[in-house]
Amino acid sequence: MNRNKIGFLLFLLSLLCFVPAQAERTVDHRSFPALKGPFKDGPSVTKACLTCHLQSAHEIMETPHWLWKGEETVVPGSDGKPRRIGKANLINNFCIGIQSNEASCTRCHIGYGWKDKTFDFSDPTRVDCLVCHDTTGEYARPASSDDLGHSSPGGATDWVRVAQGVGPTSVESCGKCHFAGGGGEGVKHGDLDPTLIEAGRGLDLHMGKDGLGFTCSTCHKGEEIPHRITGHSASVAVRTGDALSCAKCHGTSPHGTPFIARTQKERNAGKALRQTGADLSGQHAQRLNWHARRIACQTCHIPRYAREMPTKTWWDWSKAGRLDEEGKSVTELNDDGDIVYMGIKGEFKWGANLVPEYRWYDGTHQRYLLGEKFDPSRILSLNLPRGGPESGAKIWPFKIMRGRQIYDVNNRYLIQPKLSGAKGSGAYWKDFNWDVAAREGMAYAGLDYSGHFDFVETEMHWPLSHMNVEGQGALACQDCHAKTGRLAGVPGVYIPGQSRSRLLDFLGWFVVIGSTFMVLIHGVLRWRSRRRKPVRISEKQS
């Protein structure tokens, strides 16, 4: 075989390797006989999907998206026993926990019918394909997870239309759940809300329509297993094995070098952005890269969060229970239309365009486990970030959610209350009795309840990774190198212009005063030497 033929074959092979990375593999599903219907509910659509996508449900069923538990791991600070933890069995300071409340909480689960402990996690027809892959905008999750015949925003679901209209995931489809975590849009994360759907580069350089135009799956995608999405939530995971890193695209010395684009679209967008941005001098880039060793990229490039939509910052369950004259839950709004009080949930506080709080973070968390005793005289951190200056961690920006929630006074552990359910079931949202709600919820969770409850302040740390801005909008030197700079209070770090050290101050003033004193002595000696009468050499010789 001559060289020309070999070269041509190599060219064809390179095209075969290149094309899938450049083109989205989309198919017009309207022509598929399996999707002609009719369909009575969601599981019947899933059965049709699985006639072609044979392994997709099984891939999904091994992931935290389905199980609401991660892989078996030892929780730092616990008794050392390996556990599988996740939303299915952990406590938070939003709606507290799902146990005994599945019918309400699992509206954001990617399955049909998880209403209690009897849910069959091994049934592939229970996987909801449409919640991630609908492109019609006509599909909606149910009012309760027991409802298999969902209603769309316009009425009854047209199952054939939505089944034939499936396609790749999008910011909108991911946002159906992730933008509404904690019970409403923008409530939980602070850097994830519906403003990202039509974001400009000024809000988020990566997801902005006039920026790089990323979707969620650009970064969060299954690489080895298609449906095993990379990344993890700080509210559930404790490990770093599936964590994402800016270094994957930008390298460990990101300043002064182009990012590592993976597709032609990214390369073109990156080139356009670099042409509009300010070039960094070699010395300046080197200085910034030196900072990047111990400061996360997000710390400088997310100067504020909840930029356009407010996020919840405080939730006090102890204030819940106010009813009107008709016995209905009271709701109060602030001037901006945000709910600041609900009789079923308590008192809230909101904030917008907020400055993050900063902590050392190595990518792992401790976790409060249901049933662990704690000291109620102190604020309880439910997912304390781990790491410090001596551990190789970096300084990260966080939203810290604070609030007050119910705990068992005698047993000194948090209570999992029953919140959701029918009237008379003990659900707090219907019966407004904390004692009964605690008794029912703890019995469901298999834990003792002493009959005595109170409320304790808790906090949750949410590391920020979205709403990144480009260099011109990032933090400047003076934002940190000042007496009231951003990183004031972060332990174990000395910041010129902000930090104080008595020893360094003493040595510095000693050098300044000593140098000044020596200059003065030198000047006096020079002055005295000039006043002496000069002796002529000729006179001395005579």
C-alpha positions as CSV (number, residue, x, y, z in Angstrom):
1,M,0.0,0.0,0.0
2,N,1.5,3.3,-1.1
3,R,1.9,6.4,1.1
4,N,-1.0,8.2,-0.5
5,K,-3.5,5.4,0.4
6,I,-2.1,5.2,3.9
7,G,-2.5,9.0,4.3
8,F,-6.0,8.9,3.0
9,L,-7.0,6.1,5.4
10,L,-5.5,8.0,8.3
11,F,-7.5,11.1,7.2
12,L,-10.7,9.1,7.2
13,L,-10.0,7.7,10.7
14,S,-9.3,11.2,12.0
15,L,-12.7,12.3,10.7
16,L,-14.4,9.4,12.4
17,C,-12.8,10.3,15.7
18,F,-13.6,14.0,15.2
19,V,-17.2,14.1,14.1
20,P,-18.9,12.8,17.2
21,A,-17.2,15.4,19.3
22,Q,-18.5,18.2,17.0
23,A,-22.0,17.2,16.2
24,E,-24.9,16.6,18.6
25,R,-26.3,13.2,17.9
26,T,-30.0,13.9,17.6
27,V,-32.7,11.8,16.0
28,D,-36.3,12.7,14.9
29,H,-38.3,10.3,17.1
30,R,-41.6,11.0,15.4
31,S,-40.9,8.2,12.9
32,F,-40.3,5.5,15.4
33,P,-43.2,3.0,15.6
34,A,-42.7,2.4,19.3
35,L,-43.5,6.0,20.0
36,K,-46.8,6.2,18.1
37,G,-48.7,5.4,21.2
38,P,-51.2,5.4,22.7
39,F,-49.7,5.8,26.2
40,K,-51.6,5.8,29.4
41,D,-48.9,7.2,31.7
42,G,-45.2,7.8,32.2
43,P,-44.1,4.2,32.7
44,S,-45.7,3.2,29.5
45,V,-43.6,5.8,27.7
46,T,-40.5,4.5,29.4
47,K,-41.2,0.9,28.2
48,A,-41.3,2.3,24.7
49,C,-38.0,4.1,25.2
50,L,-36.3,1.0,26.4
51,T,-37.1,-1.0,23.2
52,C,-34.2,1.0,21.6
53,H,-32.2,2.3,24.6
54,L,-31.7,-1.1,26.1
55,Q,-29.1,-0.2,28.8
56,S,-30.1,3.4,29.6
57,A,-32.5,2.6,32.5
58,H,-29.9,0.2,34.1
59,E,-27.2,2.9,33.8
60,I,-29.5,5.4,35.5
61,M,-30.5,2.9,38.3
62,E,-26.8,2.7,39.5
63,T,-26.5,6.5,40.0
64,P,-27.2,8.9,42.9
65,H,-29.8,10.5,40.7
66,W,-31.9,7.3,41.0
67,L,-30.9,5.9,44.4
68,W,-30.5,9.3,46.2
69,K,-27.5,7.7,47.8
70,G,-23.8,7.8,46.9
71,E,-21.3,5.0,46.9
72,E,-20.3,3.4,50.1
73,T,-17.9,5.6,52.0
74,V,-16.6,6.4,55.5
75,V,-18.0,9.7,56.7
76,P,-15.2,11.8,58.2
77,G,-15.7,12.3,61.9
78,S,-18.2,9.4,62.3
79,D,-17.7,6.0,63.9
80,G,-15.7,4.7,60.9
81,K,-18.3,2.4,59.5
82,P,-18.8,2.5,55.7
83,R,-22.2,4.0,54.7
84,R,-24.2,4.9,51.7
85,I,-25.6,8.3,52.4
86,G,-27.6,10.8,50.3
87,K,-30.9,12.7,50.2
88,A,-32.6,9.4,51.1
89,N,-31.3,9.3,54.6
90,L,-29.7,12.7,55.5
91,I,-30.9,15.9,57.2
92,N,-30.8,19.4,55.9
93,N,-32.0,22.8,57.1
94,F,-34.5,23.4,54.3
95,C,-37.3,20.9,54.3
96,I,-35.3,18.8,56.8
97,G,-35.5,15.3,55.2
98,I,-37.5,12.9,53.0
99,Q,-38.2,10.0,55.3
100,S,-42.0,9.9,55.9
101,N,-42.3,12.7,53.3
102,E,-41.5,10.9,50.1
103,A,-44.7,11.7,48.3
104,S,-43.8,15.4,48.5
105,C,-40.0,15.4,48.3
106,T,-39.6,12.9,45.5
107,R,-41.3,15.2,43.0
108,C,-37.8,15.9,41.9
109,H,-36.8,12.2,41.8
110,I,-36.2,10.9,38.3
111,G,-38.7,8.1,38.8
112,Y,-42.4,7.4,39.0
113,G,-44.2,6.4,42.3
114,W,-41.7,6.7,45.1
115,K,-44.2,7.4,47.9
116,D,-42.8,5.3,50.8
117,K,-40.4,2.4,51.6
118,T,-42.1,0.1,49.2
119,F,-40.7,1.8,46.1
120,D,-39.1,-0.8,43.8
121,F,-35.7,0.6,42.8
122,S,-35.1,-2.4,40.5
123,D,-38.0,-1.7,38.2
124,P,-36.7,0.0,35.0
125,T,-40.1,1.1,33.9
126,R,-40.2,3.5,36.9
127,V,-37.4,5.6,35.4
128,D,-38.7,8.9,34.1
129,C,-37.0,9.5,30.8
130,L,-39.0,12.6,30.0
131,V,-38.1,14.8,32.9
132,C,-34.5,15.1,31.5
133,H,-35.1,14.7,27.8
134,D,-38.4,16.5,27.1
135,T,-37.9,19.4,24.6
136,T,-41.5,20.4,24.1
137,G,-41.9,22.3,27.3
138,E,-45.2,20.6,27.8
139,Y,-44.1,18.0,30.3
140,A,-44.3,18.6,34.1
141,R,-43.5,16.6,37.2
142,P,-46.5,15.4,39.2
143,A,-48.2,17.1,42.1
144,S,-47.1,14.1,44.2
145,S,-44.8,11.2,43.3
146,D,-47.7,8.8,43.5
147,D,-49.2,10.4,40.4
148,L,-48.2,8.6,37.2
149,G,-50.5,10.5,34.9
150,H,-48.8,13.8,35.1
151,S,-50.5,17.1,34.1
152,S,-48.7,19.5,31.8
153,P,-48.9,23.3,32.3
154,G,-51.8,23.3,29.8
155,G,-53.8,20.4,31.2
156,A,-53.6,16.6,30.6
157,T,-50.3,15.4,29.2
158,D,-50.2,14.6,25.5
159,W,-48.0,11.5,26.0
160,V,-47.4,10.8,22.3
161,R,-46.3,14.4,21.6
162,V,-43.8,14.6,24.5
163,A,-42.5,11.0,23.8
164,Q,-41.8,12.0,20.2
165,G,-40.3,15.3,21.2
166,V,-37.4,14.0,23.3
167,G,-33.8,15.2,22.7
168,P,-30.6,16.1,24.5
169,T,-30.7,17.6,28.0
170,S,-30.7,21.4,28.3
171,V,-30.3,24.1,30.9
172,E,-34.1,24.2,31.2
173,S,-34.5,20.4,31.7
174,C,-31.8,20.2,34.4
175,G,-33.1,23.4,36.0
176,K,-36.6,21.9,36.5
177,C,-35.2,20.3,39.6
178,H,-31.9,21.9,40.4
179,F,-33.1,25.5,40.1
180,A,-36.0,24.8,42.4
181,G,-34.2,22.9,45.1
182,G,-35.3,23.6,48.7
183,G,-38.9,24.2,47.7
184,G,-38.7,27.1,45.2
185,E,-36.7,28.8,42.5
186,G,-33.3,30.1,43.7
187,V,-34.0,29.0,47.3
188,K,-31.1,26.6,47.9
189,H,-27.8,27.1,46.1
190,G,-27.5,30.8,45.4
191,D,-25.6,30.2,42.2
192,L,-28.3,28.1,40.4
193,D,-31.6,29.7,39.4
194,P,-33.7,30.3,36.3
195,T,-31.7,33.4,35.3
196,L,-29.1,31.0,33.9
197,I,-31.4,29.8,31.2
198,E,-31.1,33.0,29.2
199,A,-27.9,34.3,30.9
200,G,-25.5,36.7,29.2
201,R,-21.8,36.5,29.7
202,G,-22.0,39.2,32.4
203,L,-23.9,36.8,34.6
204,D,-22.1,33.6,33.7
205,L,-19.2,33.5,31.2
206,H,-19.6,29.8,30.6
207,M,-23.3,29.5,30.2
208,G,-24.0,32.9,28.7
209,K,-25.6,32.9,25.3
210,D,-23.0,35.5,24.2
211,G,-20.2,33.7,26.1
212,L,-19.2,30.1,25.7
213,G,-22.9,28.9,25.5
214,F,-22.3,25.9,27.7
215,T,-25.2,23.7,28.8
216,C,-25.1,21.8,32.1
217,S,-24.0,18.6,30.4
218,T,-20.9,20.4,28.9
219,C,-19.3,19.8,32.2
220,H,-21.6,17.5,34.0
221,K,-21.7,14.5,31.7
222,G,-21.3,10.8,31.8
223,E,-17.9,9.9,30.4
224,E,-17.3,6.2,31.2
225,I,-21.0,5.4,31.8
226,P,-23.3,7.7,29.8
227,H,-25.9,8.4,32.5
228,R,-23.4,8.6,35.4
229,I,-23.2,12.4,35.7
230,T,-19.9,13.8,37.0
231,G,-20.0,16.2,40.0
232,H,-21.7,15.9,43.4
233,S,-23.7,18.0,45.7
234,A,-22.2,19.3,48.9
235,S,-25.4,18.6,50.7
236,V,-25.0,14.8,50.3
237,A,-21.5,13.7,49.3
238,V,-18.4,13.6,51.4
239,R,-15.8,12.5,48.9
240,T,-13.9,14.0,45.9
241,G,-13.9,11.1,43.5
242,D,-16.5,12.6,41.2
243,A,-15.7,16.3,41.7
244,L,-15.2,18.6,38.8
245,S,-12.3,21.0,38.5
246,C,-11.6,24.2,36.6
247,A,-8.2,22.7,35.9
248,K,-9.7,20.1,33.6
249,C,-10.1,22.9,31.0
250,H,-7.8,25.7,32.3
251,G,-4.9,23.7,33.7
252,T,-3.2,24.4,37.0
253,S,-1.6,27.7,35.8
254,P,-4.7,29.2,34.1
255,H,-3.5,32.8,33.7
256,G,-1.8,33.9,30.6
257,T,-2.6,30.7,28.7
258,P,-5.7,29.8,26.6
259,F,-8.1,27.3,28.1
260,I,-8.1,23.7,26.8
261,A,-11.1,23.7,24.5
262,R,-12.6,20.3,23.8
263,T,-14.8,21.1,20.8
264,Q,-14.6,23.4,17.8
265,K,-17.5,25.5,19.2
266,E,-15.5,26.0,22.4
267,R,-12.4,26.9,20.5
268,N,-14.2,29.5,18.4
269,A,-16.0,31.0,21.4
270,G,-12.8,31.1,23.4
271,K,-10.9,32.8,20.6
272,A,-13.6,35.5,20.4
273,L,-13.5,36.1,24.1
274,R,-9.8,36.3,24.3
275,Q,-9.8,38.9,21.5
276,T,-12.1,41.1,23.6
277,G,-10.3,40.6,26.9
278,A,-7.3,42.3,28.3
279,D,-4.0,40.5,27.9
280,L,-2.1,39.7,31.0
281,S,1.6,40.5,31.2
282,G,3.9,37.6,32.0
283,Q,4.7,39.0,35.4
284,H,1.1,39.6,36.3
285,A,0.0,36.2,35.1
286,Q,2.7,34.6,37.1
287,R,1.6,36.4,40.2
288,L,-2.0,35.3,39.7
289,N,-1.0,31.7,39.1
290,W,1.0,31.8,42.3
291,H,-2.3,32.8,44.1
292,A,-4.1,30.0,42.4
293,R,-2.1,27.4,44.3
294,R,-4.1,28.2,47.5
295,I,-7.1,30.2,46.3
296,A,-9.9,28.5,44.3
297,C,-10.7,30.0,40.8
298,Q,-14.2,30.6,42.1
299,T,-13.0,32.8,44.9
300,C,-12.0,35.6,42.4
301,H,-14.3,34.8,39.5
302,I,-17.5,34.6,41.6
303,P,-17.4,38.0,43.4
304,R,-21.1,37.8,44.2
305,Y,-23.9,35.3,44.1
306,A,-27.7,35.4,43.7
307,R,-26.8,38.1,41.2
308,E,-30.3,38.7,39.7
309,M,-32.7,36.5,41.7
310,P,-32.7,36.4,45.5
311,T,-31.8,33.3,47.5
312,K,-33.0,32.1,50.9
313,T,-30.5,32.7,53.7
314,W,-32.5,31.9,56.8
315,W,-35.3,29.4,57.7
316,D,-36.7,29.4,61.2
317,W,-39.0,26.4,61.7
318,S,-39.7,27.5,65.4
319,K,-41.9,30.3,64.1
320,A,-44.2,28.0,62.1
321,G,-47.8,27.4,63.1
322,R,-49.6,30.8,62.6
323,L,-53.1,30.3,61.2
324,D,-55.8,32.7,60.1
325,E,-59.4,32.9,61.4
326,E,-60.4,30.1,59.0
327,G,-57.6,27.8,60.3
328,K,-55.5,28.2,57.2
329,S,-51.7,28.7,57.0
330,V,-50.7,32.4,57.1
331,T,-48.5,33.7,54.3
332,E,-46.6,37.0,54.3
333,L,-44.6,38.7,51.5
334,N,-41.9,41.4,51.6
335,D,-41.9,44.4,49.3
336,D,-40.1,42.4,46.6
337,G,-42.8,39.7,46.6
338,D,-40.6,37.1,48.4
339,I,-42.4,34.9,51.0
340,V,-41.0,35.8,54.4
341,Y,-43.5,33.8,56.4
342,M,-45.5,30.7,55.9
343,G,-47.6,29.1,58.7
344,I,-46.6,25.6,57.5
345,K,-42.8,26.4,57.3
346,G,-41.9,29.4,59.5
347,E,-39.9,32.5,59.0
348,F,-37.6,33.2,56.0
349,K,-34.9,35.7,55.1
350,W,-33.7,36.4,51.6
351,G,-30.7,38.2,50.0
352,A,-29.6,39.2,46.5
353,N,-26.3,40.1,45.0
354,L,-24.5,38.8,48.1
355,V,-20.8,38.7,48.9
356,P,-19.8,35.0,49.6
357,E,-18.3,33.8,52.8
358,Y,-14.9,32.1,52.6
359,R,-13.6,28.9,54.1
360,W,-10.7,26.5,53.6
361,Y,-12.0,23.6,51.5
362,D,-10.3,20.4,50.2
363,G,-13.4,19.2,48.3
364,T,-14.7,17.0,51.1
365,H,-17.3,17.5,53.9
366,Q,-18.2,16.1,57.2
367,R,-21.8,15.1,57.5
368,Y,-24.3,15.2,60.3
369,L,-25.9,11.7,60.4
370,L,-29.4,11.2,61.7
371,G,-29.2,9.9,65.2
372,E,-25.8,11.6,66.1
373,K,-25.7,13.4,69.4
374,F,-24.5,17.0,69.4
375,D,-24.1,20.0,71.8
376,P,-27.3,22.1,71.4
377,S,-25.6,25.1,73.0
378,R,-23.5,25.5,69.8
379,I,-24.5,26.1,66.2
380,L,-24.6,22.7,64.5
381,S,-23.0,22.5,61.1
382,L,-24.7,19.8,58.9
383,N,-21.9,19.6,56.3
384,L,-18.8,21.3,57.5
385,P,-16.2,21.7,54.7
386,R,-12.9,20.0,55.6
387,G,-9.3,21.2,55.1
388,G,-7.0,23.9,56.2
389,P,-3.8,25.8,55.2
390,E,-1.7,22.8,56.2
391,S,-3.7,20.2,54.2
392,G,-3.4,21.5,50.7
393,A,-6.9,22.9,50.7
394,K,-7.9,26.1,48.9
395,I,-9.9,29.1,50.0
396,W,-13.4,28.8,48.5
397,P,-16.5,31.0,48.3
398,F,-19.6,29.7,50.1
399,K,-23.2,30.5,50.6
400,I,-24.0,29.5,54.2
401,M,-27.6,28.7,54.8
402,R,-28.6,29.2,58.4
403,G,-31.8,28.5,60.4
404,R,-33.5,26.8,63.3
405,Q,-34.9,23.3,63.3
406,I,-36.5,20.8,65.6
407,Y,-34.4,18.5,67.8
408,D,-34.9,16.0,70.7
409,V,-34.0,17.7,74.0
410,N,-33.3,14.4,75.9
411,N,-31.6,12.4,73.2
412,R,-29.7,15.5,71.9
413,Y,-30.1,14.7,68.2
414,L,-32.1,16.2,65.3
415,I,-35.6,15.1,64.7
416,Q,-36.9,13.9,61.3
417,P,-40.5,15.2,61.5
418,K,-43.4,14.0,59.3
419,L,-44.3,17.1,57.3
420,S,-46.3,15.9,54.3
421,G,-49.4,13.8,54.3
422,A,-53.2,13.8,54.7
423,K,-55.0,15.5,57.6
424,G,-55.0,13.3,60.6
425,S,-51.8,11.5,59.6
426,G,-49.7,13.5,61.9
427,A,-48.2,15.6,59.1
428,Y,-47.3,19.0,60.4
429,W,-48.4,20.8,57.3
430,K,-51.9,19.6,57.9
431,D,-52.2,19.0,61.7
432,F,-49.8,21.7,63.0
433,N,-48.7,19.6,66.0
434,W,-44.9,19.4,66.3
435,D,-45.1,16.6,69.0
436,V,-47.2,14.3,66.8
437,A,-45.1,15.1,63.7
438,A,-41.9,14.3,65.6
439,R,-43.3,11.0,66.9
440,E,-44.5,9.9,63.5
441,G,-41.4,10.9,61.6
442,M,-39.0,9.3,64.1
443,A,-40.9,6.1,64.2
444,Y,-40.7,5.9,60.4
445,A,-37.0,6.6,60.6
446,G,-36.5,3.9,63.3
447,L,-35.3,6.2,66.0
448,D,-36.4,6.9,69.6
449,Y,-38.3,10.1,70.4
450,S,-38.3,11.2,74.0
451,G,-41.4,13.3,73.8
452,H,-39.5,16.6,74.4
453,F,-38.5,18.8,71.6
454,D,-37.0,22.3,71.1
455,F,-35.3,24.2,68.2
456,V,-31.6,24.6,67.6
457,E,-29.6,26.8,65.1
458,T,-28.0,24.9,62.2
459,E,-26.0,25.8,59.2
460,M,-25.1,24.3,55.8
461,H,-22.2,25.3,53.5
462,W,-22.9,25.5,49.8
463,P,-19.7,26.0,47.7
464,L,-20.2,28.3,44.7
465,S,-19.2,27.2,41.2
466,H,-21.7,28.9,38.9
467,M,-22.1,32.6,37.8
468,N,-18.4,32.9,36.9
469,V,-17.4,36.2,35.4
470,E,-14.4,36.9,33.2
471,G,-11.2,38.7,34.4
472,Q,-12.5,42.3,34.1
473,G,-15.3,41.5,36.5
474,A,-13.3,39.3,38.9
475,L,-11.9,40.5,42.2
476,A,-9.1,43.0,42.2
477,C,-6.1,43.1,44.5
478,Q,-7.6,45.7,46.8
479,D,-10.7,43.5,47.4
480,C,-8.5,41.2,49.6
481,H,-5.4,43.3,50.4
482,A,-7.1,45.8,52.6
483,K,-8.0,46.0,56.3
484,T,-11.6,45.1,55.6
485,G,-10.8,42.8,52.7
486,R,-12.8,39.8,51.5
487,L,-10.7,37.2,53.3
488,A,-10.7,38.8,56.7
489,G,-11.3,36.1,59.3
490,V,-10.0,33.2,57.3
491,P,-7.6,31.4,59.6
492,G,-4.0,30.4,58.8
493,V,-3.3,32.9,56.1
494,Y,-1.2,36.2,56.1
495,I,-2.5,38.8,53.7
496,P,-0.3,41.9,53.2
497,G,-2.4,45.0,53.7
498,Q,-5.0,43.2,55.8
499,S,-3.3,40.8,58.4
500,R,-1.5,41.9,61.5
501,S,1.4,40.1,63.2
502,R,2.9,41.7,66.4
503,L,6.3,40.0,65.7
504,L,6.4,41.2,62.0
505,D,5.2,44.7,63.1
506,F,7.9,44.9,65.7
507,L,10.6,43.7,63.3
508,G,9.3,46.1,60.6
509,W,9.2,49.1,62.9
510,F,12.6,48.1,64.4
511,V,14.1,48.2,60.9
512,V,12.4,51.5,60.0
513,I,13.4,53.3,63.2
514,G,16.8,51.7,63.3
515,S,17.5,52.8,59.7
516,T,16.2,56.3,60.4
517,F,18.4,56.6,63.5
518,M,21.5,55.4,61.5
519,V,20.8,57.9,58.7
520,L,20.5,60.7,61.3
521,I,23.8,59.7,63.0
522,H,25.5,59.5,59.6
523,G,24.2,63.0,58.7
524,V,25.4,64.5,62.0
525,L,28.8,63.0,61.6
526,R,29.0,64.4,58.0
527,W,27.9,67.8,59.3
528,R,30.5,67.9,62.1
529,S,33.3,66.9,59.7
530,R,32.4,69.8,57.4
531,R,32.8,72.3,60.2
532,R,36.4,71.5,60.9
533,K,39.0,73.8,59.4
534,P,40.7,72.0,56.5
535,V,44.6,71.7,56.8
536,R,46.6,72.5,53.7
537,I,49.1,70.0,52.7
538,S,51.8,72.7,52.0
539,E,51.5,74.1,55.5
540,K,51.7,70.6,57.0
541,Q,54.9,69.9,55.1
542,S,56.6,73.2,56.1
